[in-house]
């Protein structure tokens, strides 16, 4: 049960994501500028972000951007939160009855940097972006069960539909995780 106790323990980023999800699912509305203004420091930043949702420890939705697409981080988080709850093609949309049971995390991404090869990756420290012929796959860092660079690259390639023998450009990024 989320209730007031979980909210009090959540970071401002996670609280904002939860508020955006609840407003959308309960009222089919996006948060207003006034509601976003409550998170003033997030209005001053521009960054890419992923919002991941778990229920009873299992992934329930995760959507994000690897480049900023909105005016500020508050809008990036709110938009990606709604997408994670309602538009992740791997899951049915979150129902009203699930809202209290959601664990919300927000990863704010650093600017991706090109790297020369897998030796510059560490799956616990860096996320990876693989790019080949217009196809792009991304995998966040420090994911349960992803302990090797090879496995990290395999998943990212698979997500993008990039065959193992296709040449790729590699990028790495770090995240600040907010729960």
Secondary structure by P-SEA (a helix, b strand, c coil): cccaaaaaaccaaaaaaaaaaaaaaaccccccccccccccccccbbbbbbbbbbccccccbbbbbcccccccaaaaaaaaaaaaaccccccccccccccccbbbbbbbbccbbbbccccccccccbbbbbbcccbbbbbbccccccccaaaaaaaaaaaacccccbbbbbbbbcccccc
